[in-house]
């Protein structure tokens, strides 16, 4: 169940095209899901990918599949760090601390916190544009609402769609999650 969800909702992250993907998964048994995550952790971890639960509510789990190296680079970007400081993320915070704060912020509201876009690899200009325009007046819409460089964003959206289609087809043909997960760049 979990492997199929990772392919369907996280192929761009598995393919090293994106920092992270976020998706909901209904699972009546938290222990079963924890067991599946534990079983997949070494497979994903060997390729530089992590999977974590950000929230659980009424048998629905909000899962975050991400590349820690890419997230670390995003957090270290001075503009991104300045943006995140406005939401309570301390300067120089690491991946673990940032995820802990994100979990807290997600738990405080039914709405996603605006900074979630950083964790998903969205361009900072689009995150700021979304906030400034209150989600209206975007130039185009796909995986996120775009407020700058719409042509570039549409190319990315197409790339993510093609990746997901290819991964879904390959997984259905019996190619393992391990083989479909691209190795991280050496640190």
Residue pairs with C-beta under 8 A, 6 or more apart in sequence:
1 25
1 27
1 36
2 25
2 33
2 36
2 37
2 40
3 40
3 171
3 177
4 171
5 23
5 25
5 63
6 14
6 40
6 51
6 65
6 177
7 14
7 164
7 167
7 168
7 171
7 177
7 180
8 23
8 164
8 168
9 21
9 22
9 23
9 65
10 21
10 23
10 65
11 160
11 163
11 164
11 166
11 167
11 168
11 180
12 18
12 21
12 159
12 160
12 163
12 164
13 19
13 20
13 21
13 49
13 65
13 66
13 67
14 49
14 65
14 167
14 177
14 180
14 181
14 182
15 163
15 167
15 180
15 182
16 67
16 182
16 183
16 184
16 185
17 159
17 160
17 163
18 120
18 121
18 160
19 66
19 67
19 70
19 71
19 74
19 119
19 120
19 121
20 64
20 65
20 66
20 67
20 70
20 71
20 119
20 120
20 121
21 64
21 65
21 66
21 120
22 54
22 62
22 63
22 64
22 65
22 116
22 119
22 120
23 62
23 63
23 65
24 60
24 61
24 62
24 63
25 33
25 60
25 61
25 63
26 59
26 60
26 61
27 33
27 59
27 60
27 61
28 59
30 56
30 61
33 53
33 61
37 51
37 53
40 51
40 177
41 50
41 51
43 177
43 178
43 181
44 50
44 51
44 65
44 177
44 181
46 178
47 178
47 181
47 182
47 183
47 184
48 67
48 68
48 69
48 183
48 184
48 185
49 65
49 66
49 67
49 181
49 184
50 65
50 66
50 67
50 68
51 63
51 64
51 65
51 66
52 63
52 64
52 66
52 99
53 61
53 62
53 63
53 64
54 62
54 63
54 64
54 99
54 102
54 103
54 106
55 61
55 62
55 103
55 106
55 107
56 62
62 106
64 99
64 119
66 119
67 184
68 95
69 184
69 185
69 187
70 121
71 95
71 98
71 119
72 94
72 95
74 80
74 118
74 119
74 121
75 81
75 84
75 89
75 93
75 94
75 95
75 98
75 118
77 124
79 124
80 118
80 124
81 89
81 91
81 92
83 115
83 118
83 124
83 127
83 128
84 93
84 98
84 115
84 118
85 91
87 105
87 113
87 114
87 115
88 101
88 105
89 97
89 98
89 101
89 115
90 97
93 101
98 119
99 119
102 113
102 115
102 116
102 119
105 113
105 115
106 112
106 113
106 116
114 127
114 130
114 131
115 127
117 124
117 126
117 127
117 130
117 144
118 124
118 127
120 143
120 144
122 143
122 144
123 148
123 149
123 153
125 147
125 148
125 149
126 144
126 145
126 146
126 147
126 148
126 153
128 147
129 138
129 145
129 146
129 147
129 148
130 138
130 144
130 145
130 147
132 147
133 147
135 145
137 147
138 145
138 146
138 147
139 146
139 147
139 148
139 150
140 146
140 150
140 153
140 154
142 153
142 154
142 156
142 157
143 156
143 157
143 160
144 153
146 153
146 154
167 180
170 180
171 177
171 180
